[in-house]
Amino acid sequence: MVPVKTLLFFLISAFIIGCGGENAYSYSENSDASDGTKSSGNSDLQGSTIDPENETLTKLNKAIKENKVKGWGSAKSNKDYYLAVANYLRSLPIKCNDSRAYSGPAKSLKWNEQLMQAAKEHSDDMLGKNYLSHEGSDGSTPKIRVQNSGFSGSYYAENLAYQKKSGIPYNGNEWLGRFIAWIQSSSGHCSNLMSPYSEFMGMYESKSKKGRNVTLYWTQDFGKK
């Protein structure tokens, strides 16, 4: 993966050109934590689904530039950047505009390598077989994939996204826009990201490049032990 620290900023218009989509899934042994269902939707960066503030990609980049994203400056790998942005968003007074309507601030997440491995397996599978679904090509669910990775818990959630770009340079930090698309989504992604039940996160981006054509798949897995 291309290092992202040297590629901090890009225009929001550069992100929304092309096509993409997202999916959200959550499961819990505790019925109060989630509805145990999965949802899907296509949410770009248009419209305001955040209360009290529409945290756009431009504002996120501004927060990074002003050193307001804790952990960004000391990040050494992509996982450090992923976690820094997730925890920054969780620190904001965000109210999700989806069925669970979780609100921030929420406690900081910790990175988990087992969740990352489950995310990598699924991102690679979706990229290799050209699909977007929480059901793996082998019929697996997010819960099964996470448990197979060695993570055992009482709460699981997963956000998916993809983007296909034709003739647009690959910046290496397109995932920043995906965080904003998720946090502004009305299809469950926001509550997965802001859930008070989550303790750990793992995430992975899989990509293929053919000249200036780039296909990207992201899987973001959450869990609680």
N, C-alpha and C positions, 0 to 999 in steps of 0.2 A: 504494500500500500504506500502511496506517495505520502511523505511526511507532511503534516498540516501546519506546523508551527510557522513556517515561512510563507504560508499562503492564507493569511488571516482573513482578508476582506475581498468581497466581490459584490457586484451589484445584484440586487434582488431580481432584476429582470433576466439576468443570465441564468438564474436557477429555474425560473418558471417556464422557460422555453423548452419544448420537448414534451414528452408524455410521462406519466407516472401514476402511482396509486399506492394505497395503504390498506392494511388490515389490522384489526385489533382482536385480542383474545384474552380472557381472564378466567381463572378457575380457583376456587378456594374450598377447603374443607369447612370453613366457617361461612355460613350463608350471609352473615352481615358484611362480609368483606367484598363480595361481588355477586353477580347474578349467574355466574357459571356458564355464561354464553359467549359466543364470539360474534363480532360484528364486522362489517366491512364498509368502506366508503372511499370516495375520492375527494380529498381536501387539499387544495392548493393554499397559496398565501393570501387569498382574497377574503375580505370580510372580517369582522371582529367577533370572535367567539371567546374572548378573554375578558373577564371582569376582575379588577377595575381597569386594566390597561391592555391594549392590544400590543403584545410584545413581538414586534416584527423582527425579521432578520436584520434589518438595518439597526434596530435598537440593540439587538444582541451583539452585533459587531461593535457598536459603540461601547457597550459594557466591557467587552474584551479589551478594546483599546484603552479604556480608562482603568484597567486592572481591577474591575469589579467582579470578575469571574474567578473565584477562589480556586487555586490549583492550576490555572492555565499557564501562568508564568513558569512554574516549576515542572510542568508536564514533560515527560521524556518519551512517551509512546502514544499511539493513537488511543489506547484504552484510557490513558490519563485525561486526554482531551474529552472523550465521550463522557467520562464520569464527572469532570468539572462542569460541563454544560448542563448535564442532567441535574446535578445538585444545585447549580445556580438557579435553574428554573424552579426547582422544588423550594428554594428559599423565598420565592416571590409570593405575594398575596393573590395568587391565581385562583379563579373559580372556573372549573371545567364546565363546558357547555355540552355535556353528554349525559347519559342516563344516570350515572352514579354521582356526577357533579361534585367530585372531590375538590377540596380547597387547600391552598397553601397558606402559610409555609408548612412544609413537611420535613421530617428529619432527613438528614443526609444518608445517601446510599453508600454501600461499600462494594468494591469490585469483586467479582467472583469468577475464577477461571473456569469452573465447571459450567456455569451459565454461558460464559463466552464460547466454550467448546460446543455446547448445544446450539448456540446461535450460528457459529461457523458452519456446522454440519448442515443446518437448514438453509442458510444463505447460499452455500455452495450447491446444494441440491436444486434449489429454485433456479439458480443461474444456469446450471448444467442442463436442466430439463425445461427451462423457459416457462415457468408458471409462478403465480402468486397465491399462496394458500397456507393456512395454518396446518392443514393436513399434508404431511410429507408424501413423497412419491411411494413410500413403503406403507402408507396408511397411518403413520405415527401422528400423535397429537403433541402439542407443546409440552404437556405434562410428562408424557412418555419420553420424549427426547431429553428433557432436563433430568429426569430420574435416571435415564440410561447413562448420562454424563457423570453420575455419582452424586448429584444434588438431591437431597430428600427434604421436603418441607410441607407446609400446610397451605401455602399460597403460591400461585404461579400466574404470570401474565406475560403477554408477548405482543410486541408491535412489529409489523412488517411494512416495508416500503420498497418500491423499485422506481427507477428512472432510466429512460432510454434517451440518449442524446445523440443527435446526428449533426455532424459538422460543427460541434461546439467544443472548444478545448476543455479537457478534463483538468479541473482545478485541484482535486484532492480533498476538498473540504465541502463537497456537496451535501454531506451529512448534516451540516449546520442547518441547512434549509429544511431537512427532514424533521429535525427536532421541533422547528417552528410549525411545520405542517401538522405534526402530531399534537403539539400543545394547543393548536387552534382548531383541532378536529372536534366534530360533534359525534364521532362514531366510536368512542371508547378509548382512543389513543391517549387523550389527555389524562383521564383518570388512571390509566395504567402507569403513566409517567409520574403522576402526583399521588399515587395511592399511599395512604398511611400504613398499609399492611406490608409494603415492600421493605426489605432490609438490604437486599443485594441486587446487583445488576451485572449483566454481561452483554456485549454487543459485538457485532461483526459485519463488515462490509465486504461483499464479494463483487468482483468486477471483471468484465472482459473488454478489451480494447482492440478495435480493428481500424487502424488509421485514426480518423477523428470521430469515429462512432464508438460510443461507450455505453455499456449496459451495467447498471448498478443494482444490487439487491442488498437490503439491510434487514437484519433481525436483531431485535432488542428484547432480551429475556430478563424477567424480574422474578424474585423468589423470597420466601421467608422460611427460615428453619424453625 
